[in-house]
Amino acid sequence: MHNLKSRWWRGSLRFKLILSVLLMTGPLVAMLLYNNLYAIDVVRGQVADSYKKMLTLYMNQIDGGLNDIDAYMNSMSGIAGFDLVALESAESDSEYYSSKTYLYNKLNRDITLYGSLSSFFVYQERRQDYMEVYKSQNLTIEERDRIQLYLIDLIESGSIPKDGSMQRWHYARIGNNHYLFDIIQTGGVYLGALVSTDQLLEPLNSLQIGEGGAVLLADDQGETITESKLVSASGIRLHRSEESYYLSGSDRKYLIVESPSVRGSFRLVAAIEDHHILDRLPYLQGLIWFITAGCVLFIPVGLYYMRQAILAPLYRVLVSMKKVRSGDWSIRVNMRKGASDEFRILGDSFNSMMTEIETLRVNVYEEQINKQREELQRLQLQVNPHFFLNSLNIVYNLAKVKNFDLTMELTRSLIHYFRYMFRSNTAFVRMKDELEHTRNYLRIQTLRFPGKLTWSLEVPDYLESMPIPPLVIQSFVENSIKHAVTMDKPVHLSVGMDFLDENSGSRVKIAIQDTGVGFDEIILRELQAGRSVENDKGEHIGIWNVQRRLKLLYGEEMSIEFDNDPSTGGAVVTIVLPVNPETEEAP
């Protein structure tokens, strides 16, 4: 059932119209959306390139500063540098402290040459002596102690990173501060440099990141080096990417641009709020979204108008045609005001066609009724020629023996009989008239078969005014006499009626029974099966006559049953008819 509905929906005009509108507007909307996304992607790319260049410039400056520090430290530990060697080779305390003082003054003097450098430190492993030179005095004593403990522990544990590459600077978080450090070793003397990441990022504060953005340092694993609430609060995930930029963030999206360092395992990261970037194309983006929203809004409006202008009139015509198919030929299409001229013409044509068809059906129906009337009249006018000739022969014999009383009685019965037979102007008569006609017929047959035929008619008085087709009872009585009455033994024929009150309506049952030999078994089976039993000689023509007339008048509301009485062996015919059929008025 679902498949049938699905196929009907796909084949309907409504589906095809909606599909046509979507096929026309869908590509336009898709192109606008693609253009919008393409414009956004272009703007993002341009902004990312701009920030990439600035980050690369700043990163080059940072790498340049770190490279200068590395070059200075290399000169201190190289062949030309005797300061660390003198500190390592000092035998006495006076020589050691003299070399240490000289080295301290030198580092203290030279530290000012490097803007990003926070401090130098020297550690003599044999004496376990630690010396530090700070450029700024902003650090507290506790913070300096933490730095000293961290570096000494790092050196003594042998955990100093040893990279053969150029990336010599490594990240460390000491206390609440973040640092980059580099350590070189000359014998048992270690020289190191410490750079505060906050000091590295200080020049970047002037970079126009926009409201909600930030510049920070991150390592190669995506962990932030500088403290940033933005990353944790916005759900930003940092990772290496081959692309020039990528988007990240949970609630708000951020454009992430990175520039890796050559001198260390860290990278400079700029997080720019995506909304801030798209603010640079408000008019174009607004226009595209306005057109897209307009398309989405006007498609239902257009479909609704199309439904009112096309589908609704077609639906009225379709509903009318369905009602016509179900048998309602009086239906007419009512087109509302404002309907298109084409649909008005279609509706008027349909109404005119239905009027003509209804008129034609009335004419055909009347013609069928007339044909049925003619057939009923023709059936009613059928007279058994043997009965007619036998009746005349009886009259002749009675006149020959001069039995004038019986001759007059028989003649009177024949007059009433044939007068009733020739009443061909009505389809129904009163039960009283049908019974009187049957009595006349039985009187005639009694004179024909003296002493061999007895009969009885038991009919309630309240059924005498009931309408009944003429010659129904007489035809079955005639059939019983024809096949049951012989000169060998007497036969009794009875006609009885009874009123039936059923759920489907009031009915009357007419039973016609004789004490003759009954129906032949073959003929009985044919009659019970509803098949005709007439043969070339016209036998059982009376039964076929009555069945045909009752079928024309009552349709499926009547029934006739044939059987043999098991006690007497005679034939039994039971007729059930409606009490109040649609009839012509009986005279």
N, C-alpha and C positions, 0 to 999 in steps of 0.2 A: 504493500500500500504506500509505504514511504517512497519507494522508487517511482511509482506512478505519479505521485505528487511532485517529486523532484523533476521528472521528465516534463510534466505539464508546465511547471514553473519556468524551466529553461526554454520551452517552446512558446511561452506566452509573449504577447506584444509588450506588456509592461516590462518584462525582463530585457527584451531587446532594446527598448527605448532607453532604459536606465543604462544598459551596457554601452549604447551608442554615445550617450552624454558623457559617461565616464571615459570612454575611449577618446573623445574629443578634448575633454578638459584635463584628464589625467596626465597626458604628456606635458601640457602647459604647466600644471602644478609641479610635476616632477622636475621640469626644467628650471622653474623658479627656485625650487628648493635646492637643486644642485648648484644653481648660480649663487644662491645665498651661501651655501656651504663652501663653494669654491672661493668666493670673495673673502669669507672668514679665514679660510686656510691661507689665502694669499697674504692677508693682513698679518696673520700669525707668523707666517714665514718671514715677512719683511721685518716685523718687530723682533723676531728671534735672531735674524741676521744682524740687526742693529745692536742688540744686546750682546750677541756673540762677539762682535768686533770690539765692543767696549770691554767685555770681560777678558778677551784675549790681550788687549792693550794693558789692562791692569795686571793680568797674570804675568805678562812679560816683564812688567816693572817689578813685580814681586820676585819672579825668578831671577831677574837681574840683580836685585839686592841680595838674595840668598847666594847667588853665584859669587858676588863680590866678597861676602863673608867667607864662603868656602875657599876662595883664592887667598884671602888673608890668613886663614887658619892653615892652609897648605904651606904658605911661606914661613909660618911660624914653626912648622914641624919638618921643613925640608932641609936640604944641605946648607942653604944660606942662613937658616934660622938657628942660632945657637942658644936661644933663650930656654927652650924646653930641654935641650941637651945639657945646658949648664945646671938646670934644676935637677935633672936626673943624676948627673955625675958629681954633684956636690958631696964631699966627704964629711966636712964638719958642719956644725949647726950654723956657724957664722957664714960660711960660704952659701949654705942653703938659703938662709934668710936674706942674704944679700941678693942672691939670684931671684928670690921670690919677690923682694921689694922692687927690683928692677922690672920684673915681668908685670907686676901689678900696675906700676906707673905707666908702663907701655900700653897695657890693655886699657887702662883708665883713660889714657890720652886718645887712643885710636878708636874707642867705642863710639865716640861722637861722630865718626866719619860714616857710620852706618845708621840710617834713619830708622829702619824697621827693627834693629837689634835691641833686645831688652837687656841681655847680660852676657858676659863671658865667665866661664868658670874653668878652674884648673884643679886636677886631683893627682897627688903624688901617692902612688899605690904603696910604695915601701914604707913611707912615713905615715900613710893614711891621713894626709893633710889635704884639706879642701880650701880653696880660695875662690872668691867670686867678685865680680866687678859689675855693678848695676849702673845703668845710665840714669834711671829715675829712682827717686826715693819714695815713690808712692806705695810700694809694697810694705806690708807690715812685717814685723820680725817673725810672727808665726808663719806667714806665708813663705818667707825666705827659708825658714827652718824646714818646712815641708818640702820645698824644692831641693834643698841640700840633701835631705834624707832619701828622697826619691832617686836623685842622680847617683849618690854614693852606692845605694843598694843595687841600682842598675849596673854600675861598673863592676862592683865586687862579685855580683852574681854571674858575670859574663854574659849578660843579656843584651849587650850593645848590638843593635842591628848592624850587620855587615853586608852591604849591598855592593856588588861590583858595578852596578849601573850608576847613572848620574843622580838617581833619586836618593840622596843621602839624608834628606830631612824627614823626620818622623814625628808623629803626633803623640802627645801625652797630656792627660788631664791630671793636674796636680791641685788638690783642694777643689776650689770652685773656679779655677782659671784653666785656660786651654793654651798649650804651648806647642811650638815646633822646635825640635832640637837636632843638633848635629854634633857628633863627637869623633875626634881623631886621636890616635894613640901613637906616641913616640916612646918606645921602651916601656917604662913603668909610669909615664906621665901622660895624663889625658887632658886634652884641651877641647872644650865644648862651647857652643853658642846656643843661646835660648832666645826665641822670638815669640812674643805674645800674639796670639791670633787676633785679639781685639785691636792691637796696634797695626796689624797687617790690613785689617778691614777699615781702619779709620779713614783712609783717603776715599773709600768707596761710599762713604755716607752722602757724598754730593751726587751720587748717581741717581737719576730720576727713575726709580722703580715704580712709582705710583703708590696710591693709598692701598695698604694691605699687603704690599710686596716686601721682599727682604733679599739681602745678599748674605751668603754664608759660605763656610768651608765645609767640605765633606770628604770622607776618605773613599777609597775605591770600592768598599763594601756598601756604600750608601748610608753610612752612619754620619751624623752631623758632628763636625769638629767644634764649631762655635755654637754657643748656646742659642737656641732659637725656639720660641714658643709657637711660632707659626707652623713648623713641621708637625709637631705633635697635635696641636689643636685642629689643624685642617686635614689631618690624615694624609699628608704628602709622603709618597714613597720615592726615594731617590735611588736610581740605578743607572748603570752604564747604558748608553744608547748610541747606536750608530747614526741616528737621525740628528739633525741640527737642533731639534727640540722635541719635547713630549709633554703631554698633559697629565697632571696628577692631582689628587685631592678628593675628599669624600663629599663634603657639603658644597664647597666651592672648588671650581677647577682653577689650577694655576699652570701657567706656561713655565716650564723648567728649561733653562739654558745653562750649559756647563762649559767650563774651559779648564782642562787638566793642566797640572803643573809638570814642568820638566825636571825640576830639582827635588820634588818630593812626591810621596804617594798620597796626594790630596788634590782636590779640584775646587775651583771657584764656581759657585752655584748662584744663579739669580732666579727667584721665584716671583713671577709677575702675575697678578690676578687677571684671569682671562676676561672678566667683565670690563676691567680697565682698558684692555687692549681693544675690545670691540666697540668701546665708546668712540673710537676714532673713525668709525664709519656709521654714524647713527642714521643719516638720511637714506643711504643706499639700503642698509639693513631694514630700516623702518618701512621703506617703500616696498621691498620684496615681501616682507611679512604682511604688509597691508594687502598687497595683491593676492598673496596666498590665502590669507584669511577671507578676503572677498570671494575668491573662487570657492572655498569650502562653504561659505555662507550662502552664496547665490546658487550653488548646485542644488541644494534641497528646495530653494525657492523656485528655481527653474523646473525641477522635477514636479513640484506641486502644481505649478501652472500648467505644465504639460499634462499632468493627470486630470486637471479640471477641464482642459481644452480638448483632450484627445481620448484619454482612457475612460473618463467618466461617461461620455456619450456612448462610446463603444461598449462599455459595461452594461448600460441600459439596453442597448440593442441585443447584447448577448443574453441577458437575463430574460428578455422578452422571447427570444428564440428558444431558450430552454423551457419556458412555460408552454410555448407552442408545441414543442416536442413531447411534453408531458400530457398534452391534450387540451390545453386552455387556448381555444382559437379566438377568444374575445379580447385577448391582450392587445394593447397598443403602446407604442413608444411615445413618451412624453418628453420632448427636448426642452430644457430650461431656457430661460432668457439668457442671451449672451452666447449661446452655442454657435459654432461656426456654421456658415451657410452650407458647407458640404454635408455636415451632420444633420442639418435641418432637412436637406433634400433626401438624405438617406432615411431619416425617420419618417418623412411624409411618404416616401416610396414604400417603405415597409408597411405603414399603416394602410395605404391604398391596396397593397398586395394582400394583406390580411383580410381586408373588407371583401375583396373579390373572392378570396379563398373561402371565407365564411359563407358568402352568398352561394358559391358553387357547392359547398358542402350541404347547405340547406336544400338546394335544388336536388342534389344527388340523394340526400336522405328522403326527401319527399318522393322522388322517383322510386327508391327502394320500397318505401311504404306502399306506393301504388302497385308496384309489382307484387308485393306480398298480398295485398288485398285481392289483386287479380288471381294470384295463385290460390288463395283461400276460397275465392268464389268458384274457381275451376274445380277445386277439390270437393267443395260442397255440392257442386252440380253433377258430380259423378254418380250415376245411378246404375245399380246392378241390373244388367239387362235380363238375367235369369229371373230375378225377383219380379220385374215388370211383366215379363211374359207369363210366368206362373200365376201372377195375380189375375191377369186377363183370362187365363185358361180356367181358373176357379170361377170367375164371374160367368164365363160362358157355360160351364157345366151346371152351375146353380140355376142359371136362366133356363137351361135345357130341361131340368127336372122341375121347373116352375117353383123353386123354393124362394119366393119373393122376399121373405123376411131376412134370410141370410144374405140374399143378394143385396138388399138395401143396406144392411149392416156393413157388409164388406165394401160396398161402393162408398159409403160414408167414411169408413176408415181409410180407404185409398185416397179419397179427396183430401182429408186432413193430412195424410202422409205426404202426398205430392205437393200440397200447398206449403208445407213446412220445408220440404226439400228445395223448393224453388225460392226460398227467402235468402237471396244472395247479397243483400245490401248491408249486412252487419257481421261482425266477427264474433259477437257474444250474444247469447240469449239468456233468459231467466231459466233457472233450474226447473221450475215448474213446467215451462213450455217444452224443454228437452225430455222430461219424464212423460208428458202427455203424448209426445211424438213416439217415444219408445213403446208406450202402451198400445197406440194404434198399430205399430208394427207387430207387436206380439199378438194382438187380436187376429191380424191377417195371417200370421204364421200358425196360430192355433186352428184356424179354419183349414189351413193347408195340411196340417198334421193332426187330425182329430184323434184324441186319446193318447197321443205320443208326446205332447209338450205341455208342461205346466210351468208357471212362472210366478215370481213375487217381486215387488218393488217396495223396499222399506227405507223411507227417507224421512228424516225429521222435518217438521213443519218450518222450523227457523232457517232451513237451508233452501227453501223453495225460491227465495228471492235472490239467491247467489248467482252471479253471472258465470256462464260456462260457454265454451265454444259449441256451436251446434253440431249434432250428429256424433259427438264423442261417445256417449253411452250407447246409442243405437248401433254404431259401427261395431263395437265389441260384442253386443248382443247378437247382431247379425252374423258375426264371425263364429260365435258359439253355436248358433243354430245350424250354420252351414256345415260345421265339422263334427258336431256332437249328436244332432237329432237324426235318427234313422227309424226305419219301420220295424226294427227288431225289438227294441225295448223303449219304454218311456224315459224321457229326460226332463229333469227339473232345472230351471234356470233362475238364479236369484241375483238381484241387484241391491247392495246395501251401501249406506253412506255413514260417515262418522266425522265429527269435528275434532281437529288436532290443534292444541295450543302449544306451540313450540317457541324456543328462544328466538329463532330466526323469523317468527311471524305466524299468524293464524293460517291454518291449512285445512283442507277437507280431503278425506280418503274415500275413494270410490272403489268398491270391490265387486267384480262381476265374476260369478262362479257357476259352473254347470256340473252335472253328474255324468257327463259323457266319458269318452275314452281318454280325454286329456290331450296335451301336446305330445307329438312325437319327440323322442329324446334328441334327435339331431336338430329338429326345428327349435326345440326349447333352448338348447345350448346357443344357437345362433341368436335367438331373441334375447336371452340373458346377456349375451356379449354386445348387444346393441347393433347387430348387423341385420341388413334387410334379408327377408326370407322369400321374397317374391320370386317366382319362376316365370318361364315363358308363357305359362297358361294364366298368369295373373293371380295365382293363389296367394292368400294373405295380403292382397292389395288393400283391404280395409285397415289392417293393422298399420301398414306403412303410411296410409292416408292420415290416420289419426296422429301417429308419431310426428309426421311432418308438420301438420297444422299446429300441434301443441308446441313444437320446437320454435316455430315462427312466432307464436304468440307469447310464450312464457320464457323462452331461453333455457337457462340452467336452473330455473326455480321450480320446474316440474320434474316428475319422475314416474316411470312406468315399470312395473315388475311383473314377470311372467313365471308361473309355477304350476305344478300339478298337486291337487289335494291328496295327501297320503291316505286319507280315510275312504274317499269315494273314487279317487283316480281321475276326477274331472279337472278341467282347466280352470286356473284362477288368475285373473288379471287385476292388479292393484294399481290405481292411479292416484297420485297425490298432487293437488293443485293449490295455488295460493287462493285465499278467500277473496281478497280485494286487489285484483290486478288492474293495470291501467287499461280501461276498456272503453269501447264506444257504447253509448247508451242503448240499452236494449229496448225495443219497442214494446 
